[in-house]
Amino acid sequence: MKAVEIQAFGGPDGLAVVDLPAPVPAAGEVLVETETIGVSGADAVIRSGALASYGFREGYVPGVEVVGTVTAVGAGVDTAWTGRRVWAPTGAGGGYAEQATAPADELLTLPAGLSAVDAVTLGSAGVVAHFGLAHARFAPGESVLVRGAAGSIGIMTVQLAARGGAAAVAVTTSSAARGERLRGLGATHVLDRSGQGDADAPRAYDVIVDVVAGADLPDYFDRLAPNGRMVVVGAVAGQPPADFGTRLMASFQKSMSFATFSAATVAAAELHAVRAEQFAAAGRGELETVVHEVLPLAQAAEAHRRMDAGEVFGRIVLTG
């Protein structure tokens, strides 16, 4: 089968299309013939080599979610899955390929009205947005700032915060045009990447959901209200400064909180229930998926170039 692997850490040119043996589903797994493949910011961070210390190695095949048809099942898996069109998480990677394995107990059959492109755009991003807000203890009537709102996680966080009764939903993004698109999705205030923008935007927020991290993360502690909570759900700009906690401690009397969030800490049954609900809502038109572009698998490196250049609003999807 054709697959895309990271042959050299660094820029997008380190990605290459290769021929690999088709994977064989282990016990509890299925084999999926991929139709669409989600491209995420995390894929780009892994490709850069920034996470090599976490065990990622050259030769890794990125991609953590696909949509496709189940063609084979491993031991202990109900054969009724065979032939079904499903959203499937690939676990530790392997999605940038014509075939991928996935745990059977995490599959979700595509509902009527939801396309394969929309499902792979929403699948992982939607639950991160949902549980990220929950981790921040977001409540109706509170103000929310979404830092790095132009990606799929940010876009879903904006929509869920607005639907959840936020008093204000501010976003940081790189251009006025993107800001207007985010207003159409529920944002009430638009800020630039330095946190400046609408004159009537709140100066402090009850909740900040941060997809970016990076060197500027500590600056956003100054934007937290008393008892405010910041939750980092992504790190597309890399690690924050090693001493970032000193800025938080400097505001000790404001009782602010900082946390990270990974969907890996949520029980599979909870993820499944929320994802199924979101898929149904998207199928009814109540949640909007934003697809920047659909490219063939062989153009994975081009997809990463566009992400690195900051051109992507929403998600790029590859077709298997």
N, C-alpha and C positions, 0 to 999 in steps of 0.2 A: 504494500500500500504506500501511497504518498503521504509524507508527513513533513512538518517543519520543525527543525531542531535548532537550538542555540549552539552553533559550532564555535563561537568565540564571544565572550562577554564584551560589552561595549555598545556600539551603535547598532542600528537596524541591519547593517550589512553583515553582522554576525549571524543572522538568521539564514538558513538555507533549506531548500526543498530536497528531501532525501527519500530513498526507498528503504522501508523498514518492514520486517515481518509483521503480519497482522497479529494483534494481541489475542490472547486466548483468555476468556473469562474464567476467573478462579471461582471457587465455591462462594455463593452469595452474590455473584456478579453477573452482568449481562454484557453482551457485545452489541454496540450500536453503530450502524452505518450512518455517518454524520451527514446531516443536511445543512445545518448552520452551526457556527462556532462563535462564541463570544470572545471579543478582544478587550482586555481590561487594562487599566493602569498598572495593576499588580504584575501583569505579564511583562510590561515595559521595565518595571523596576527590577524584576528577576533577570531580564535580558541584559540590563546594564551591568550586572555583576554585584550590585549593592547588597544583595542578600546571599552572597556566596558563603558567608560565615554561618548561615542557617542551613547549610547542606545542599544548596543548589549547585549543580555542576554543569560544565559544558557537555553538550549532548542531550540536555534536558529538552523535552517537547512541551511547550507551554500549553495553556488552555485548560480552564477548570470547569467549563460548562458547554454542553452541546445539545442540539436537538436532532433527532434522527429516528430511525426505525430499528427496533431490536431484531437482530438476526440470529442470535444464539444465546443460550443461557448456561451458566455454570451449575455445578452440583448444588442441589437444595433449592433451586429457583423454579418457581411455577412456570411451566412451559407456555402458559397462556400469555406470558409477556411477549412471546415471539410474534413478530409482525406488527406490534403496537408502535405508534408514533409518540415519542416521549421527549420530555426535557430530562437531561441526565447530568449530574455532577461527576466529573472525572477524578475527584479527590486531589491527589498530589500532582496533577497535570496529565498531559497526553491528549488534550483536546484538539490541537492543531494537526489533525490527521483525518484520513478518510474513514478510519474506524477507531473506536475508542471503547474502553471498558468502563463500567460504572456500577456502583453498588445497587442491587435490585431494590433494597428497601428505601432508597431515596429517589426513585424514579417518580415522575409525575406525567400522567397521560395528558396530552394537549387537549384543552377544552374546545368546543366549537366556537368559532369566531376569533381565535387567537392564532396568528401566523407563526411559523417557525422562527422568522426573524424577530418578531415581537417577543416571543417567549424567551429567546436566548438573550435579548436585551434586558428583560425584566428579571429573569430567574434569580441571579445572585444579588443584583443591585437592590431589588425591592426588599428582600429580607434584611439586608444590612441596614438600609434606611429605617425600616420598621423597628428593628431591635436596637439600633443605635439611638433612636429617639427614646425608646423605652429605657435604655441603659442610663440616659441622661435624666430620667424621671420627668420627661416633658409632660405638661398638663395644659388643658385648654386655658386660654387667656394669657399664656406666657409668650414672651418674645423669643424668636429663634434667629440665629445667624448661621447660614450655611457657607462655610469657607471652601471655595472650589466647587461651585455649584453647576458647572457646565458639563460635568461627566455624568454617567448613568446613575451613580449613587447619589450625587448631589441633586440631580433632577428629581429623583424619586423622593428624596428627603424634603425638598421644597413642596412637592405635591402632598405628601403625607402630613407635614406640619400644617399646611393650609387647611386640609380636610379635617385635621384634628382640632381646629379651633384656635390656632395661634393668634395672638393679638397683633403680631407683626412677624413677617418672614423676610429678613434681609439676606442678600446674597453677595458674595464677592465673585467677580468675574473679570475677564480681560478686555471687554469692549462693550460699548453702548448697545450695539446690535444684539449681542448675547443677553445683555440685561433686559432688553425688551422682550426677547423670547421667554426669558425666565419669568417676567411679569405675567405673561400669558399662561404660565403654568402655576401661578399662585404667589409669586414673590411680590411683596409690597414695597420694598426698597432695594436699590441697587448701589453697590459700592465697588470701587476698583480694588486691585489687589493689595493696595496699601491700607484699605479700610476706609477710604474717603469716598464721598458720593452725595447721595440725596441729602439736602440740608435738613429735612425733617425726619431723617432716620434716627432711631434710638441711639443714644451714646453708649448704652450698656444693655446686655442681653441676659435673659435667664438661662438660655441654652445656646451653646455653640457646638455645632457638629462640623468637624474638620476632616476633610478628605485629603488635605495637602501635607500637613506637618512641615518639615524643612526648617531652615534657619530662622524664618519669621514667626514661627509658632508662638514664642513667648510674648510677642507684641499683642497677641489677642487675649492674654490674661487681663490686659487693661480694658478690654471691652466686655468683661463679665460683670454683671450686677452683683450686689451682695447676695450670697447664697447661690450664685450662678454656677453652672456645671458645663465644663467643656469635655467633649468626648471625641477622640481621634479614631476615625474609622478607616483611614487610609494614609499612605505616606508617599504620594506620587512625587513630592519634592525631596524625599529622603529624610534622614534622621534630623531631629531638632538638636540644638546645641547641647552639649553634655551637661551644662549647668543651668538648663532651662528652668529647673525647679526653684532656683533662687528668686525668679520673678514672681512665682506663685507665693512663696513664703513672704515676700515683701508686702503682700496684701493680706497678711494673716488675719487681720481684723474683719475682712469682708467674708470670711468663711466660704471661700470658693473651693470648688472641687475639680480635679483633673482625672480623666480615665481614658483608657484605650478600650476598643471593642473589636472582637473578632467573632464572626458567626460560628466559628469552630467551638465556641463555648455554649452554644444553644443546642438543646436536645433535638435530635433528628425529627421527632414527631412534631415538635413545635414549629421548626422550620417548614416542614411539609404542610402543616395546617395553614400557616400564614401565606406561604407561596401559592397554595391552591386558591385561597381567597383572593389574592392579588391577581392571579391569572384570570379568575372569573370576572373580577372587576374590570380588568383591561379588556376582556372580551366583550363586556357590556359598554365599553367606552368611558368608564368612570376613572380610569387611570390612563395616562398617555405615555406610551413608549416613544423615545426619540432616537431615531436611527440616523447617524451621520451619513453612512455609506455602506453598501454591500460590495465586497470584493471577493474574488476567488482565492482559495487557499494559497495558491502560488504567489499571491501578492501580499503575503503576511508582512514582509519587510516594508513594503510601501505603507501598509496600515500603521506600522510602528513609526515610520518617518513622520507621518501626519500627526500622530499623537505627540511625538517629541517636539514638533514645530508648534504645538498648541492650536492646531487647526480644527480639532474635533469637538463638536457639540453633540453630546449624547454618546452613542456607542458605534463603533465600526463592527460589522459582522462579516465573518468569512463564510463562504459556502464550500462544503466538502466536495 
